[in-house]
């Protein structure tokens, strides 16, 4: 009995008595004698009924398994967790969201490392399980392909999840009745798939394809279409090809690949969470990526996609005109992408894009390079005495690029939301929501509820919001997150007082607290760190190990 040379990590096949126990265990799961000779392909499924983003992924995992089996491997499906940001947003439960990225990465590494899979497919469908899957694959560095679970289709009247959040704010203003809010709630989520705009899931799917870790087209498919089933089967088969070629994630995830991902995220008007996740993933493969790389690349890359939340269209509408491949071809032809980067097809990015047809002439979703929505990046990395080690803003220009206002300070998301909803927050305010950072929250909650309440009350151009927390990909307005150092660590955001003047300049990329140094030092001396909010459990462990948001909020740092 001879081993397949592609079996690099699974237990060697031997005739000796010593392997009988492991063979007996696997026989019970369905292995035959022939299966013991094949490379094992682990299929990491994020299936769960806790969210529509992932409720269909069990079927996708089975298709990926069929693809691997048909190409000469033996697939083994296993699960990892997922959480629902849409359900948890605005609650204490949202503190577990970013934590779940680490749990997912840890669990994929743990299962695959223990079981000795030779290659892997990971299937993700929601915000944190996608970078979590990628970090797990990168740590293992075995031939791997990532599959996106796909986008949801629009609800009635072109609605989606963000429509529900904003309807709540509109009701607080008196613009929508309870019956109208309930109608939006009932119709906005019609089935399986990730939130329908260029929110975090679709942003990260696009970034992962640009990195070269998904098959071409994987990021722009509807969750419930047959194209997604074929994508999964092809991904399972592709792992066997990668095993033959000995191509592993670290061969693909180069610095140039990360620059490609940043470029595509900017062109699509993607989520601020991409900054956090790409820096974290780069750390995993020892690529030196920083906040300043987003600024450098952002100076030459325009925003071209008119996609929600700040635009008009949904991902399913981009799918209908060709997805992101024609956009990438445009960027490549303009010299904005590195075409020589290797991908999971075994070919370069340029080779994958060769022959890709342009978008139809009669479409308004993706603008031409010479007629951009914004001439440079919407992702602005701000520095100043309020954020000495950086903050991340999402400024499309529709909300303006400069804001001067008066601080109104809150120590939690809930407190801020209550004051928005009851009318306390008014035009000219800069909401400061602190102690929501990776350590302070802990967990760095998304501020989707307050930002949606601001938009729903019609204050999107009149109120700014800054936080050491982060934002949903669905957040829009004049918002600045990831303020570092965070309040829990004594960063300047901890020293702001209600009534202080704050200036945000998204052209100069500065964020300034107009308080003199002597007064700030007096406040610093008087400041003491709050006691940790959790003494036991996963949130306590996370708070003790997590890094600054400017470093990706990682838990396995030096």
Secondary structure, 3 states (H helix, E strand, C coil): CCCCCCCCCCCCCCCCHHHHHHHHHHHHCCCCCHHHHCCEEEEEECCCCCCCCCCCHHHHHHHHHHHHHHCCCEEEEEECCCCCHHHHCCCHHHHHHHHHHHHHHHHHHHHHHHHCCCEEEEEECCHHHHHHHHHHHHHHCCCEEEEECCECCCECCCECHHHHHHHHHHHHHCCCCHHHHHHHHHHCCCCCCECCCCCHHHHHHHHHHHHCCCCCCCCCCECCCHHHHHHHHHHHHHHHHHHHHCCCHHHHCCHHHHHHHHHHHHHCCCCCHHHHHHHHHHHHCCCCCCHHHHHHHHCCCCECECECCCCCECHHHHHHCCCCHHHHHHHHHCCCCCCCCECCCCCEHHHHHCCCCCCCCCCCCECCHHHCCECCCCEEEEEECCEEEEEEEECCCCCCCEEEEEEEEECCHHHHHHHHHCCCCCCCEEEEECCCCCCCCCCCCECHHHHHHHHHCCCCCCCEEEECCECCCCCCCEEEECCCCCHHHCCHHHHCCCCCEEEEECCCCEEEECCCHHHHHHHHHHCCCCCCCCCCHHHHHHHHHCCCHHHCCCCCCC
